[in-house]
Amino acid sequence: MPALTRDDDVFVLDLGDTENRFHPDWLAEVEAALDEVERAEGPRALVTAATGKFFSNGLDLDWLMAHGDQSDDYVIRVQALFARVLSLPLITVAALQGHTFAAGAMLSLAHDFRVMRGDRGFWCLPEADLGIPFTRGMSALIQARLTPQTAHEAMTTGRRYGGADALAAGLVDRAVEEDAVRSTAVELAASLAGKAGPTLGTIKARMYAPTLAVLRDRTDPRG
């Protein structure tokens, strides 16, 4: 399960050491961690990382299949998480040490910066292959954070980007050796911890106002 630690001015949220799918209990732990980060005062930044083969494989499809009557509320909750991370009043860095797929990839895009392992692991939006259309909120997030050409290719082809390709496409900001992923992310976050505060929150809220509005729309997340 997710766990939050602090390294001086940098909070490190480790998503876990499994596929880190968005089970409701997992979401509750992540939400509680973000509550703690937001309550903190002074210089601070957030690194979201994981342990093992996966950063995150996204939605918990097994749980969704067993709880179809709760699917809309579940998607609304996931999109609210994306909106929250996107608009946090502090710098956020995703440390992608392993496979980053589907909603896990979208969660990475909600961060300000991304550091990826260069030699192994893939970043991928496989929805076209899975037969699962992106919600309006998910589409808005992806298109707000990527260039039009990269968003188009990633969304329509399900291409699996390795570290070097992800860097070239602008999906990530740095591609480094496996043992340097987390430390590089922490170093980057620490260098920007002094930016935390209401001004940064306002900048993000205004920069991504249209995207945030769609992500927070509770009327019909699939519409």
Buried (B, 14 or more C-beta within 10 A) or exposed (E): BBEBEEEEBBBBBBBBEBBBBBBEEBBEBBBEBBEEBBEBEEBBBBBBBBBBBBBBBBBBBEBBEEEEEEBBEBBBBBBBBBBBBBBBBBBBBBBBBBBBBBBBBBBBBBBBBBBBBBEEBBBBBBBBEEEEEBBBBBBBBBBBBBEEEBBEBBBEEBBBBBBEBBBEBBBBBBBBEBEBBBBBBBBBBBEBBBBBBEEBBEEBEEEBEEBBEBBBBEEEBEE
